[in-house]
């Protein structure tokens, strides 16, 4: 049976209440918060004179100047009971400052609840991305440690994943359709943050829009396009016809992400594709070779959303890709990405092709070329960058010979 309430709340307040003893009461409460039945004997140090006198008066001890005191829960309980104040210390503390929560039990309960949340995730990229405590901690932070909010975020993320890959939908339309909020997938929003982990778990893409583009979702469908020349298609849709008209004229064409994803062209399979870093190379090839130039693509210095979507499609069509870029560290980094992603072959882009007699100094962090282990050491030893434009004539000869 629970003990009786304090017989005299006013006396209990005079003995242990008040602001001067608030810290002492908090220290005593923590012992019950950590454990329902704390160890009986304990020592309190750094006691103030007011705290020391209150404990001494309760326990019938002589007052002293010591700043520490050896205490016993049983002795305090007995003193409170004998004085008719409370059946035990816990009851006294709860009477003065409210109920004491067992934080250890509460923490254990929270751990079980959260574990159940993640255990119930259906298999797939989201569940795979949330296997480690650090990623699960991200969910808790996004949900502000509220389990119900976390469940909603996870369900919403699963609903978006169920719509991927898409076929040329904008991110805002996808967000509006699935989440009822056109900005629900903007960077920094909880669902978008989880999807980034699920769709790009190894952080291979530096830009979020490129991850979306890989899923057929356009962040800005008319953003920076990709320049092409003489690409061959076998379809009859508007973009196919546009490409064929440009090819017959030997004219470069800009393709937007919208054109590539809304109704993807039906690319002619296994055509050779020559990729350059600088669009001036593609323009010069159009001027000199016109319709006699083999199919070309310019990534214009980076593998952004539109060129990535195009190369993904061409690679899926079995096209053989050949890449040339600047002989500098950023150029090698771009080349590594293209070689790894598309099994591209180097085009005039090896240690044997790097033979500068003059040029600008190499700058930045050195990068090893995955396709030629001798290239980076030779570049480091020489210390000069060779930009693509300086090799224009030899590249044009290659293109003319490979038509």
C-alpha positions in Angstrom: 0.0 0.0 0.0 1.3 3.5 -0.8 2.2 5.6 2.1 0.1 8.6 3.2 0.5 12.0 1.8 2.6 14.5 3.9 0.8 15.4 7.0 1.9 19.0 6.8 2.9 20.3 3.4 3.8 23.7 4.9 6.4 22.1 7.2 7.8 20.0 4.3 8.2 23.2 2.2 9.9 24.9 5.1 12.4 22.0 5.5 13.2 21.1 1.9 11.4 23.6 -0.3 12.4 27.0 -1.7 14.8 28.3 -4.3 17.9 27.9 -2.1 17.4 24.1 -2.0 16.2 23.6 -5.6 19.6 22.3 -6.7 19.8 19.8 -3.8 16.3 18.6 -4.6 17.3 18.2 -8.3 20.3 16.2 -7.4 18.2 13.9 -5.2 15.6 13.5 -8.0 18.2 12.4 -10.5 19.0 9.4 -8.3 15.5 8.2 -8.8 15.5 9.2 -12.5 18.5 7.0 -13.2 17.1 4.0 -11.2 13.8 3.2 -9.7 15.6 1.8 -6.5 18.9 3.7 -6.2 21.7 2.4 -4.0 21.0 3.2 -0.4 24.3 4.8 0.6 25.7 7.8 -1.4 27.8 10.9 -0.8 27.0 14.5 -1.8 29.9 16.9 -2.2 30.0 20.6 -2.9 27.1 21.3 -0.5 26.2 24.8 0.3 25.8 25.8 3.9 22.0 26.0 3.4 21.9 22.5 1.9 24.2 21.1 4.6 22.1 22.6 7.4 18.8 21.3 5.9 20.1 17.7 5.6 21.7 17.9 9.1 18.4 19.2 10.6 16.3 16.5 8.8 18.7 13.7 10.0 19.2 15.0 13.5 23.0 15.5 13.0 25.1 18.2 14.5 25.8 21.1 12.1 29.3 21.3 10.7 31.3 23.2 8.1 32.0 20.2 5.9 31.0 20.5 2.2 30.3 16.8 1.8 28.0 14.4 3.6 27.5 10.7 3.6 23.8 9.9 3.2 21.4 7.0 3.2 18.0 6.7 1.5 16.7 4.5 4.3 17.8 7.0 6.9 16.2 9.9 5.1 13.0 7.9 4.5 12.9 7.1 8.3 13.5 10.7 9.3 10.7 12.0 7.1 8.3 9.3 8.3 9.1 9.9 12.0 8.6 13.7 11.5 5.2 13.0 9.9 6.2 14.8 6.7 6.2 12.0 4.1 6.4 8.2 3.9 9.7 8.5 2.0 12.1 10.9 0.2 10.6 10.2 -3.3 7.1 11.1 -2.1 8.5 14.3 -0.5 10.3 15.3 -3.7 7.3 14.6 -5.9 5.1 16.6 -3.5 7.4 19.6 -3.8 8.4 19.5 -7.5 6.1 17.1 -9.3 6.3 13.5 -10.5 9.7 11.9 -11.0 10.2 10.3 -14.4 12.2 7.1 -14.6 14.5 8.3 -17.4 16.2 4.9 -17.8 12.9 3.1 -18.3 11.7 5.9 -20.6 14.9 5.7 -22.6 14.5 2.0 -23.0 10.9 2.4 -24.1 11.9 5.0 -26.7 14.6 2.8 -28.0 12.1 0.0 -28.5 9.6 2.3 -30.2 12.2 3.7 -32.6 13.6 0.2 -33.4 10.1 -0.8 -34.3 9.8 2.2 -36.7 12.9 1.2 -38.6 12.1 -2.6 -38.5 8.8 -2.0 -40.2 10.3 -0.2 -43.2 9.7 -2.3 -46.3 12.9 -3.5 -48.1 14.3 -1.2 -50.7 16.7 1.8 -51.0 15.3 3.7 -48.1 15.5 0.8 -45.7 19.1 0.1 -47.0 20.0 3.7 -46.4 18.8 3.7 -42.8 20.5 0.6 -41.4 23.1 2.4 -39.3 22.5 4.3 -36.1 23.9 7.5 -37.7 21.3 7.5 -40.5 18.6 6.6 -38.0 19.7 9.5 -35.9 19.2 11.7 -39.0 15.5 10.6 -39.1 15.1 11.5 -35.4 16.5 14.9 -36.0 14.4 15.6 -39.0 11.3 14.5 -37.0 12.5 16.5 -34.0 12.5 13.2 -32.1 8.8 12.7 -32.5 8.0 9.1 -33.5 4.7 10.0 -35.2 6.3 12.7 -37.3 9.1 10.3 -38.3 6.5 7.7 -39.5 4.8 10.4 -41.6 8.2 11.4 -43.2 9.2 7.8 -43.9 5.8 7.0 -45.5 6.1 10.1 -47.7 9.6 9.1 -48.8 8.4 5.7 -49.7 5.5 7.1 -51.7 7.9 9.3 -53.7 10.3 6.3 -54.3 7.3 4.3 -55.6 7.0 6.9 -58.4 10.7 6.6 -59.5 12.2 6.4 -62.0 9.9 8.9 -63.6 9.7 10.0 -67.3 10.3 13.7 -67.4 8.2 15.0 -64.5 9.4 18.2 -62.7 10.4 18.0 -59.1 7.7 20.5 -58.0 5.0 18.5 -59.8 6.2 15.3 -58.3 6.1 16.9 -54.8 2.7 18.4 -55.4 1.2 15.1 -56.7 2.7 12.8 -54.0 3.1 15.1 -51.0 0.5 17.8 -51.7 3.2 20.4 -51.3 5.0 21.7 -54.4 8.1 22.6 -52.3 8.0 19.3 -50.3 11.1 18.0 -52.2 13.1 21.2 -52.1 16.7 20.8 -50.7 16.7 20.8 -46.9 13.1 19.5 -46.6 12.9 16.3 -44.5 11.6 14.0 -47.3 14.2 15.3 -49.7 17.0 14.8 -47.2 16.0 11.1 -46.8 15.6 10.6 -50.5 19.2 11.9 -51.1 20.5 9.2 -48.8 18.4 6.5 -50.5 19.1 7.6 -54.1 22.8 8.5 -53.7 24.0 6.5 -50.7 27.6 6.8 -51.6 27.4 10.6 -52.3 28.7 10.1 -55.8 26.9 13.1 -57.2 27.9 16.6 -56.0 24.7 18.2 -57.0 21.2 17.1 -56.0 19.7 18.0 -59.4 21.9 15.4 -61.0 20.5 12.7 -58.7 17.0 13.8 -59.6 17.9 13.8 -63.3 19.1 10.2 -63.0 15.6 9.3 -61.8 13.9 11.1 -64.7 13.0 14.1 -62.5 13.7 17.6 -63.6 14.6 20.3 -61.1 14.8 22.9 -63.9 13.8 21.4 -67.2 15.2 24.3 -69.2 18.5 24.5 -67.3 21.9 24.3 -69.0 21.4 22.2 -72.1 23.9 19.8 -73.8 25.4 20.5 -77.2 25.4 17.6 -79.7 26.3 17.1 -83.3 25.1 14.5 -85.8 23.6 12.1 -83.3 21.5 9.4 -85.0 18.0 8.4 -83.9 15.5 5.9 -85.2 12.3 7.4 -83.8 9.6 9.7 -85.2 8.8 11.8 -82.2 9.5 15.6 -82.2 12.9 15.5 -80.6 14.0 12.6 -83.0 12.9 14.7 -86.0 14.7 17.8 -84.6 17.9 15.7 -84.2 17.6 14.3 -87.7 17.0 17.7 -89.3 20.2 19.0 -87.5 22.2 16.0 -88.6 21.2 16.3 -92.2 22.4 19.9 -92.0 25.6 19.1 -90.1 24.6 21.7 -87.5 25.1 21.6 -83.7 22.0 21.3 -81.6 21.3 22.1 -77.9 19.2 19.4 -76.1 17.4 20.4 -72.9 16.8 18.1 -70.0 13.1 18.5 -70.8 13.6 17.1 -74.3 15.7 14.2 -73.1 13.4 13.1 -70.3 9.8 14.0 -71.4 9.9 11.8 -74.6 13.4 10.3 -74.8 14.8 9.9 -78.4 15.1 6.5 -79.8 18.8 6.5 -80.2 20.5 4.4 -83.0 22.2 1.6 -81.2 25.9 1.1 -81.0 26.9 4.3 -82.8 30.3 5.7 -81.8 30.1 8.9 -79.7 33.0 11.3 -79.4 32.8 13.3 -76.2 34.7 16.5 -75.7 34.9 18.8 -72.7 34.8 22.2 -74.5 31.9 23.1 -76.8 34.3 25.0 -79.1 35.7 21.7 -80.2 32.3 20.5 -81.3 31.6 23.9 -83.1 34.9 23.6 -84.9 34.1 20.0 -86.0 30.8 21.2 -87.4 32.5 24.0 -89.3 35.2 21.8 -90.8 33.4 18.4 -91.2 29.7 19.2 -91.2 27.7 16.1 -92.0 31.0 14.1 -92.3 31.7 14.4 -88.6 30.9 11.3 -86.5 28.4 11.8 -83.6 29.7 14.2 -80.9 28.6 15.5 -77.5 30.1 18.3 -75.5 29.7 18.3 -71.7 30.9 21.9 -71.5 33.2 21.5 -68.5 31.0 19.4 -66.2 28.8 16.3 -66.2 25.6 18.3 -65.2 22.0 17.0 -65.5 21.4 17.3 -69.2 24.7 15.7 -70.4 24.4 13.1 -67.8 20.9 12.2 -68.9 22.0 12.1 -72.5 25.1 9.9 -71.9 23.0 7.6 -69.7 20.6 7.0 -72.6 23.4 6.6 -75.2 25.2 4.1 -72.9 22.0 2.2 -72.4 21.7 2.0 -76.2 25.0 0.2 -76.4 26.9 3.2 -77.9 30.7 3.2 -77.7 31.8 6.3 -75.9 35.2 8.0 -76.5 36.3 10.9 -74.2 38.8 13.7 -74.5 39.3 16.5 -72.0 41.7 19.0 -70.6 45.0 17.8 -69.3 44.6 19.3 -65.9 43.4 18.0 -62.6 39.7 18.9 -63.0 39.8 17.4 -66.4 41.1 14.1 -65.1 38.4 14.1 -62.4 35.7 14.5 -65.0 37.3 11.9 -67.1 37.4 9.4 -64.2 33.7 9.9 -63.7 32.9 9.3 -67.4 35.2 6.3 -67.7 33.8 4.6 -64.6 30.1 5.4 -65.3 30.1 4.6 -69.1 33.1 2.4 -69.7 34.3 5.2 -72.0 37.6 4.8 -73.8 40.2 7.6 -73.8 40.4 9.7 -77.0 43.8 11.2 -77.4 43.9 11.3 -73.6 46.8 9.2 -72.4 50.3 9.8 -71.2 51.6 9.3 -74.8 49.3 12.2 -75.9 50.5 14.5 -73.2 53.7 16.2 -74.4 53.5 19.9 -73.7 56.4 22.3 -74.6 54.7 25.3 -73.0 51.5 26.1 -71.2 50.1 27.3 -67.9 51.0 25.8 -64.6 49.0 22.9 -63.2 46.9 24.0 -60.2 44.8 22.2 -57.6 44.9 18.8 -56.0 46.5 16.1 -58.3 44.2 13.3 -59.5 45.2 9.9 -60.8 43.6 8.8 -64.1 41.9 5.5 -63.8 42.5 4.7 -67.5 46.2 5.4 -67.6 48.4 5.0 -64.5 51.3 6.8 -66.2 49.4 10.0 -67.1 49.1 11.7 -63.7 52.8 11.1 -62.7 53.9 12.5 -66.1 51.7 15.6 -65.6 53.1 16.1 -62.1 56.6 15.9 -63.4 56.0 18.3 -66.2 53.8 20.7 -64.2 51.9 22.1 -67.2 48.3 22.0 -68.1 47.2 21.4 -71.7 43.7 22.6 -72.6 41.6 20.9 -75.2 41.6 23.9 -77.6 45.3 23.6 -78.2 44.8 20.1 -79.6 42.0 21.0 -81.9 43.8 20.1 -85.2 44.7 16.6 -84.1 41.2 16.0 -82.8 39.7 17.2 -86.0 42.0 14.8 -88.0 40.7 11.9 -85.8 37.1 12.9 -86.4 37.6 13.1 -90.1 39.4 9.8 -90.3 36.7 8.1 -88.2 33.7 9.1 -90.2 
